[in-house]
């Protein structure tokens, strides 16, 4: 019977002949079918995945070299383009639309022999924190089906959590990889802005968006990052900085005692669950006992980061989503031929977009409008610059920054849908790294007394993913579910 623990172990099993890629794909297809009610996938490429697996098995028999992700079964979020496959961003407005090209990240996965098994459900246009805003319906948390999996990449998180793939690509604009990873008890990485090309990623907020990775362990996430990272002629923001080596992540000699910071105001926030606070404080004492220096840092901007984030991201969303007009592709409303073009636009966008997307478009249009631009958008940009300056000061003195990932564990389905402000405030600890462009990861270290997992969020300076992954791997080995 096929079991999965890590990419490294899987490749060892392939080489010694104890398993095949075909058997792996068959295992995951059966798992997907048996847990279809979780609604993690919007599309499953059964025949295509089996054909690719058979071709890889034959290639191995012929002694051909294996790609770095040979036979690794991966899913991709429904905002990442895969040529000649449907991509809808979880929205009615893109119904029946097939991607005309593949995202750079997808091309790089395929070039290293990965098998893409399907597309995962998400909040519409990646706007949401619960995966309840999808045109395909809500995704269920596999650990407690009365709770949300987090969002917007909830389908990707559940696909890894429930053993429906080996790894998954999501996207993170304000926590959409780290928060669902936290709620589902898996590893979720948001790389530095520019570390992974955004070419082929449907844009929500272009200066914030970054493709991220879900996995069951840190080395798996590192292996995928090593493949998809790097410069890209199709994305001018993609960096040519050295790509982190996956093999170095497990090097235990690389880490020395670290200087670690945490924001005092974050752990003292009244929004933070008391049990989460106590467990993180307990972890801080363990880190100190193990020789690390852990110090509080005053962070006077905590109350400003969520408003600044939503002003800027909705403004960018208002611009980015203007292209979805019902004319060139996707959903088109049935309107009276006598109606003018403006009425046609209104009808198509009103019927095609869900309420959360329309709310954010309207907010973004408002903050960009004459008379309000300086009062909101310009002020939010100034806050963003203050955060960047603060980040530079922190990493001049410290190697890493730790925070809670979310103020609570996964909440009940429907609990926050009637209160968008409460929903937005749940992003209080994750949007910081998107505003500043630094990498962040959520690693599952704790269990709450309510039976749900939750993680620790760790951040390092820009393009320092290697040290981030190294210390995350070490901490998972040492502190996970300990005491």
Order of alpha helices (4+ residues) and beta strands (2+ residues): alpha-alpha-beta-alpha-beta-alpha-beta-alpha-beta-alpha-beta-beta-alpha-beta-alpha-alpha-beta-alpha-alpha-alpha-alpha-beta-alpha-alpha-beta-beta-alpha
